Amino acid sequence: MWVITSLHMRHLKSTKKPRFVLAVLFLVGLGIYLAIPTYVINAIQHGNPGLNDYQIFENRQVRAGKPDPWKLSQDLNKVKLPDSLQEQLEHYDPVAFLVIRNDEIIYEKYWEGYSENSLSNSFSVAKSIVGLLVGIAIDEGLIDSLDQSVGDFLPEFTTEEKNKITLRDLLTMSSGTNWDEAYSNLNSITTQAYYGDNLRALVTNLQLVETPGVRFNYQSGNTELLAMVLNRATGKTLSEYASEKLWRKIGATHDAWWSLDKKDGIEKAFCCFNSNARDFARIGQLILNKGKWNQDQVVSEAYIEETIQPANYLIDEKGQPVDFYGLHWWVIHDKNRQIPYTRGILGQYIFAIPDQQAVVVRLGHERSSVYRGEHTEDIYLYLNIADHILSQ
């Protein structure tokens, strides 16, 4: 009896030991998991940003009003691209390519089941939309001028140093803050902004590290601060203001969706305005129309003109005058033309081509990693394809 009991006790001890070890390992693992920031977990879970990320975020509706559909040209899609251009067009995994001339769609193509109704993330194209909304708020007298201090709207920017930052500095990407625009770093502030849930705290804690209004340094945090300024100046959410003062007025045919940092939170103003190619094209047409849509002056002509002129009083990282960026809009010099455009990190583009009275929209999954100055090589490719279509 004693022998049996002794063997039984040794068996119990031997089974308790691994169970204890497993319990300890579980608790250690749980502790590590709980210590990892939420945005890191989200980034690991969802991976690289994608066109359909509105499905993983909370969103706020940007309501359309009475639609003003594009006319379809009688020559729609009659241009057949040479095989070489077709291959170039499809090289970076597109989902939409649209060309509009004189208010008529002359070329339209979709891939992967996308259509004129499909939602797609615009990424940093959203920055250019925010830039236009700032102009509208100035036109309405809700903001005094571009040279007004950010501290007039945000108490966190009333310190002696941060009070030097103006709205112009934010719009021209020359705020001088310590935001690090790193996309591949899991721990970067940009990753935290995209996958995190407290944008307000993230951007109001930024510090001034160089004199504002001197050096161009592209920072998504600047756009988020502008969105917070607009919220304070207008008393409306960014989506409400965009709907009332922009989206409805330019005849959008579909509601758009602006992704939020959390439920009932604030818009990811720097990236996540979701719409379709035809409605994105309206933003380009507004630039061609010098801020006017039909008989309605949506944004003042003077503000549009300043928006698309490079802020050449700034210097770039090489110490050269900036000839490629205005007020939250990019500017490219191509074939003796100055073309304003918006761009997103996966190859989202809206080009406004004044000499052709044309708008070109390209949406997709990739863009070139090779740069010519400040512009990726695929931009020249799309402008070349558009020129071929427009010349027929």
Phi, psi and omega in degrees: 000318180295319180298314180299315182296318180297316178297321179296319181293318179298325178295318179297318179297320182291329179277330180291325184298308179295327177297321179295316180299316179298320179297317179297314179299321178298314181294320177297314179299319179296319179297318178297317181299315182292335181280340180286129179303148181302320183294328177291317177300316179297319180295319178293319182293318187261344177074206183295148177304148181219171185296333185254026183293346175301338180287342180256354180250161165288149183224157174238138185284136170252098191287136172275162177248228177287121184290147176235080189297149174293147170284147176260123180296147176292346177258019182307124175061020177283338177284126176255119182290140171301154182306321182297317179288324178298318178295320178294320180298324185264001186296322185257033171057066182281162168238344179203141172218124189224134176233127179238133176228133180050045175069014179236139176284121180250343178210134181206125181216142180230158179227164173058030179081002176288157180212185178294349181256357189281133173286144178209139178291133180269348185052231190286358168304329178303328179301317182293327176294317177299320178302318177295322180295326175298317178300319179296318180295325175292316178302325182277355181081010179279338173235136185293309183192173177295337184267011175287144182287142175300328179297342176293341183245327186241114184300334180292348181249026179262003176293161185304321182281306186290340179291349179283342183284128178254169177296325177299320179298320178294316184292328181264011179057048180224037186287335180078019180272174185266023175294133179250108184280069180252126184264331186267353182270120182298332184262006184288159179293332178292318175296319179296322179294319184288316186256355183275182186229021178212068181298323183301311180295323183299313186274332179285345177271001178298148180243152177278127182239350174208165185296127179293155174074023181239309187240133175288127177211102187298122183218122178297333179299331178299318181292321179296323176295320177299321178296321178291324175298315179298319178300316180290322183287324186261339185074013181237158171293160179301320180294319178297315181293319178297320179295310186290319190257349183228297191298316179290325186286337180260015170072029179306140183268344181228147169298144172257169179228131178251120183289147184247164177282339176192175179302128182060023181271210180249157183293142168283080191294334186279353188215322212242054172267120188249122179207203182236169187300316183296319180284327173300324182300334180298329178295317177295320180295325178298323176294314178300324182277007181056042175090003185252144172230117190054241181260005186257123175277095185289315176230141184298146180300322181298320180291320178299316181300318179289326180302320187259011173260129181302140178278075190282003172279347176272161172247151176270189184293343178264003180083010180266152177300140181286120178239018189230003184210133177251237179263082181067019173233139175280156177225128179241142177256112186221124178052050178062023177239148172253113188244118173281144179204163174248156180210147177239161192293338179258022178087040173266121184224143166232116179254137172247111187253097188300317186293340179254358188048048187235149174238135178236131178238131174230129177235145180183191186261344186218162167219167181294146175266358180263133183249145164249101188066239181262003186243136178288151187297330182295338178299315179296325178299312183292324177293324177294318178295318179298318178299321178297315180295317183288339182275350184278000000 
